[in-house]
Every structure is written in C-alpha cells, then in structure tokens.
Amino acid sequence: MTGPAISVSGLRFTYGALEAVKGISFDVAPGEILGFLGPNGAGKSTTIKMLTGQLRPSGGGARVLGIDVSTDDPELQARIGVCFEEKNLYLNMSAKENLEFFASLYGIKDPDADGVLRRVGLADRASDRVKTFSKGMRQRMMISRAFINSPDVLFLDEPTDGLDPATAAAIRTTIQEEADRGVAVLLTTHDMFEADQLSDRVAFLNAGEIVALDTPENLKLRYGSRSVKVRLREGDGIREETWPLDDAAAATRLGALMTSPDLLTMHTEEATLEHIFIRLTGRGLAG
C-alpha cells in the first residue's frame, strides 16, 4: 500500500474524568517498527486497544491500512495481528488446536500452525495442552497467534515479557523478520535494550502525551553527550577519567593515554533511552 500503515491524528481516550490519551499523533510506515515507550499508565495499552477496535476513541481519529478503526471492520481485523499482555488462550486445547481455531476465525482453512509454532520454539509441544505450558511458553503462544494470519500490521504489547534471554532474542528476530517482509509493527515495551535494538523510531509516552518521537540514534545525539571513559591503574587502585569528544584537549590527552602502561580500559559512552526518558519526564520507565 502507499502511505502509512497506521495513521493517528489527535487521538484521545477518557476513562470517566481521567484523560488517559491526550490527543496524540503519529504514523507507522509499512516495514517500520515503532517502539512505544513509557511507564505503566502512560497510555500505551489504551492506544493499542483503540487501534485494534477494542476501545472507541473519545476524540481524534486513526486509520489502520486505510480503514477507520472506529468502524470495527472485519476486513481490518483479518489483516492485523495482536499480542496482548493478557493471556486469553484456550487452556484445554493443544497449541496447534489453539492456532487452528483462531485461524478459522479469519476464514483460513489450512493454516501453517506447525510452521508458526516452529518460529516461536514450540514445534515439539504442538500436541500438548496449553494448560501444561509455563508462563513463558504461553507468551510464545500469544506471539504465534499474532502471526497465524500473516498480518500486514502487528500490535505487540510487551511481547517478550516473562521470556528467558535466549528465547526473547529469538522472538526479536521473528519480529524483525516480519518487518523485513513489509509488516508495520507497533511495539510497547519496558525493555530499553529491546526498544533500541528493534525500533526504527521510538515514541516516549508520559501521562497520555508523546513527549518525543524520533530514531533512537537521533534522540541520543540530541539529548546525550559524546564522551570517552578511561580507567587507569594508579598505585594499588584504579582511577577513572571522562573526556568529552567535542573537547579540543581530549584528542591530545587520549593520544597520550593510548601508550600509557597504566591504561586498563577505554570505551565511549552515550545516553541510554532510559536516561533520555528520565531527562524529558522526570520519571523512570518503571514508575
């Protein structure tokens, strides 16, 4: 398609007197991963629920694949994949039966359930009932369900929550593979490594508002400082020096340190997304 896969303009939502989402606007292009970052209560999940038709916006508007999200269009539902934190799987069904059932809701008669389970590392448990699965395995089931209809847009809410590091890395690879085939991905996460590694752009949400929207690299350059930290042996102890790369004296000093027998380590430092978020909002992502 031409144009953005997700287009949001002035989107709002209120719970009674609480305005949870305050007129946010953004686009996600086909093949782009947009990381939605913010603490609990920032409005991330509420936004996804509006974009997937579970909540009707209180104001503004949004279109996914050119379709107004407030219309509850069956065509749109058939072309998106969703993974929420809440696990709503059928526990007495096997993994494969779960996928085949959800595929039938999309009118898919011969889904590649085994192939999808293989992608999330559950191929050897295809015939096992989901009630025997651990929390991490159920999370992988939720991700596999989001893939079963080969969607054009993916909404992933904390997709690697509860997964061990190796499995989380494998799931990130599958998400990147989806983007590489042209799928637009809206990803919420508390994991700054994940957001930095996967996202083409990130949006910082705080109290229902987008306070920054750019590539991770641009945000680091704009709000961070470029510096080098050096650790030196000093007698029986260790001394550290930090030199800004934009300081004219840094090149001379660092050149001299490179030949020093007391040099232990030297590495560049840059602002993390977590540090930038705290600088912009005064609060952490876990707060």
C-alpha positions in Angstrom: 0.0 0.0 0.0 1.0 3.6 -0.4 1.1 5.9 2.6 1.4 4.9 6.3 0.0 1.6 7.5 -1.0 3.3 10.8 -2.1 6.9 10.8 -3.1 8.5 14.1 -4.3 12.1 14.4 -5.2 13.8 17.7 -6.3 10.5 19.3 -7.9 10.8 22.7 -9.5 8.5 25.3 -11.0 9.2 28.6 -11.9 6.8 31.5 -14.6 8.9 33.3 -12.8 12.0 34.4 -9.3 10.6 33.6 -7.9 11.5 30.2 -5.7 8.6 29.5 -4.6 9.5 26.0 -4.3 13.2 25.2 -4.5 14.0 21.5 -1.5 12.0 20.2 -0.5 11.9 16.6 1.9 9.6 14.8 2.3 7.4 11.7 3.9 4.0 11.1 5.1 3.0 7.6 4.9 -0.5 6.1 8.1 -2.3 7.3 8.7 0.1 10.1 8.9 -0.8 13.8 7.8 2.0 16.1 8.6 1.5 19.8 6.1 2.9 22.2 7.9 3.5 25.5 6.6 4.7 28.8 5.8 3.6 32.4 2.6 1.8 33.4 -0.4 4.2 33.0 1.2 6.3 30.3 -1.4 5.3 27.7 0.4 2.7 25.6 -2.1 -0.2 26.0 -5.1 2.1 25.8 -3.7 3.4 22.4 -3.3 -0.2 21.1 -6.8 -1.1 22.2 -8.2 1.8 20.3 -6.2 0.9 17.2 -7.4 -2.7 17.3 -11.1 -1.8 17.8 -11.4 -2.8 21.4 -12.0 0.8 22.6 -13.7 3.5 20.7 -11.7 6.8 20.7 -13.1 9.7 22.7 -11.7 12.1 20.2 -9.4 12.5 17.2 -9.1 9.6 14.8 -6.9 6.8 13.4 -6.7 4.6 10.3 -5.0 1.3 10.0 -4.4 0.0 6.5 -6.6 2.9 5.3 -9.6 1.8 7.4 -11.1 3.9 10.2 -10.5 2.0 13.4 -13.9 3.1 14.9 -15.8 1.1 12.2 -15.0 -2.4 13.6 -14.4 -3.5 10.0 -14.0 -7.3 9.7 -11.5 -6.8 6.8 -9.2 -4.8 9.1 -9.4 -7.5 11.9 -8.4 -10.1 9.4 -5.3 -8.2 8.4 -3.8 -7.4 11.8 -2.0 -9.5 14.4 -2.3 -8.7 18.1 -0.3 -9.9 21.1 -1.5 -8.5 24.5 -0.1 -9.0 28.0 -3.3 -10.7 29.0 -3.3 -14.4 28.0 -6.6 -15.4 26.6 -5.7 -18.8 25.3 -7.9 -22.0 25.4 -6.1 -24.0 28.1 -7.7 -27.3 27.3 -6.8 -27.2 23.7 -3.4 -28.1 22.3 -1.1 -25.5 21.0 -1.9 -26.5 17.4 -5.6 -26.6 18.1 -5.5 -23.1 19.5 -3.9 -21.7 16.3 -6.2 -23.7 14.0 -9.2 -22.3 15.9 -8.0 -18.7 15.7 -7.1 -19.1 12.1 -10.7 -20.3 11.4 -12.0 -17.0 12.8 -10.1 -15.4 9.9 -11.5 -17.8 7.4 -8.2 -19.6 7.0 -8.9 -23.2 6.2 -5.4 -24.7 6.1 -3.1 -22.6 8.4 0.6 -23.3 8.8 0.2 -23.9 12.5 3.3 -26.1 12.7 5.4 -23.6 10.9 4.3 -20.8 13.2 4.9 -22.8 16.3 8.4 -23.6 14.9 9.1 -19.9 14.7 8.5 -19.4 18.4 10.2 -22.6 19.5 7.1 -24.6 20.3 7.1 -27.1 17.5 7.8 -30.0 19.8 4.9 -29.1 22.0 2.3 -28.7 19.2 0.1 -31.6 20.6 0.3 -30.6 24.3 -2.5 -28.9 26.0 -1.7 -25.2 26.7 -2.7 -25.7 30.4 0.6 -27.6 30.8 2.6 -24.6 29.5 4.7 -22.3 31.6 4.2 -18.5 31.6 6.9 -18.0 29.1 5.5 -20.7 26.8 2.1 -19.2 26.9 3.6 -15.8 26.0 5.2 -17.5 22.9 1.8 -18.9 22.1 0.3 -15.4 22.1 3.0 -14.3 19.7 2.4 -17.3 17.4 -1.3 -16.5 17.4 -0.5 -12.9 16.2 1.4 -14.4 13.3 -1.1 -17.1 12.2 -3.0 -14.9 9.6 0.2 -13.4 8.1 -0.9 -9.9 9.1 0.0 -6.6 7.4 0.2 -4.8 10.8 1.4 -6.2 14.2 0.4 -4.7 17.5 2.7 -6.2 20.2 2.2 -5.3 23.8 5.3 -6.4 25.9 5.9 -9.4 23.5 9.0 -10.7 25.4 7.6 -10.3 28.9 8.4 -13.4 31.0 10.8 -14.9 28.5 14.3 -16.1 29.2 17.1 -14.1 27.4 17.7 -16.7 24.7 14.0 -17.0 23.8 13.5 -13.3 24.0 16.3 -12.8 21.5 14.7 -15.4 19.1 11.4 -13.6 19.3 13.0 -10.3 18.5 14.5 -12.0 15.4 11.0 -13.1 14.3 9.6 -9.6 14.8 12.4 -8.2 12.7 11.7 -10.8 10.0 8.0 -9.6 9.9 9.1 -6.0 9.5 11.6 -7.1 6.7 8.7 -8.6 4.8 6.8 -5.2 5.0 4.7 -5.6 8.1 4.2 -2.4 10.2 4.9 -3.1 13.9 3.7 -1.1 16.9 5.7 -2.4 19.8 5.2 -1.5 23.5 8.0 -2.5 25.9 9.7 -1.6 29.1 12.9 -3.2 27.9 15.2 -0.4 26.7 17.6 -2.9 25.0 14.8 -4.3 23.1 13.5 -0.9 22.0 16.9 0.2 21.0 17.7 -3.0 19.1 14.4 -3.3 17.2 12.9 0.1 16.8 13.3 2.3 13.7 11.8 5.1 15.7 10.6 5.4 19.3 7.8 7.4 20.9 8.1 8.4 24.5 4.7 8.5 26.2 4.2 10.2 29.6 0.8 10.8 31.2 -1.0 10.2 27.9 1.2 12.5 25.7 4.0 11.9 23.3 7.0 13.9 24.6 9.5 12.8 22.0 9.3 10.9 18.7 12.5 10.1 16.7 15.0 7.5 15.9 17.0 6.1 18.9 20.2 7.5 17.4 18.8 11.0 16.9 17.5 11.1 20.4 20.9 10.0 21.8 22.7 12.7 19.8 20.2 15.4 20.8 19.9 14.7 24.5 23.1 12.8 25.3 26.8 13.8 25.5 29.6 12.1 23.5 32.4 11.1 25.8 35.1 8.5 26.4 35.6 6.9 29.8 39.2 5.8 30.6 40.2 3.5 33.5 43.8 3.8 34.7 45.9 1.9 37.2 47.0 4.2 40.0 49.2 2.6 42.6 47.1 -0.2 44.2 43.8 1.4 43.0 42.0 2.4 39.8 41.3 6.0 38.6 38.7 7.0 36.0 38.8 9.9 33.6 36.0 11.0 31.4 36.7 13.2 28.3 34.0 14.8 26.1 34.8 14.1 22.5 34.0 17.6 21.5 36.7 19.0 23.8 39.8 20.1 21.8 42.1 18.9 24.6 40.6 15.4 24.5 42.5 14.2 21.4 45.8 15.1 22.9 45.1 13.5 26.3 43.6 10.4 24.8 46.5 10.0 22.4 48.9 10.1 25.3 46.8 7.6 27.3 46.9 5.1 24.5 50.6 4.5 25.1 50.4 4.5 28.8 51.2 1.2 30.6 48.6 2.2 33.2 45.7 2.1 30.7 43.2 -0.6 31.6 40.1 0.1 29.5 38.8 2.8 27.3 35.2 3.0 26.0 32.8 5.5 24.6 29.7 6.5 26.5 26.3 7.7 25.2 23.0 8.4 26.7 20.6 5.4 27.0 16.9 5.7 26.1 16.2 5.2 29.8 18.3 8.2 30.7 16.7 10.3 28.0 13.2 9.4 29.1 14.0 10.4 32.7 15.5 13.7 31.5 12.4 14.6 29.5 9.8 13.4 32.0 11.5 13.3 35.4 10.4 9.8 36.0 11.6 6.3 35.1 10.0 3.8 32.7 9.1 1.5 35.6 7.5 4.3 37.5 
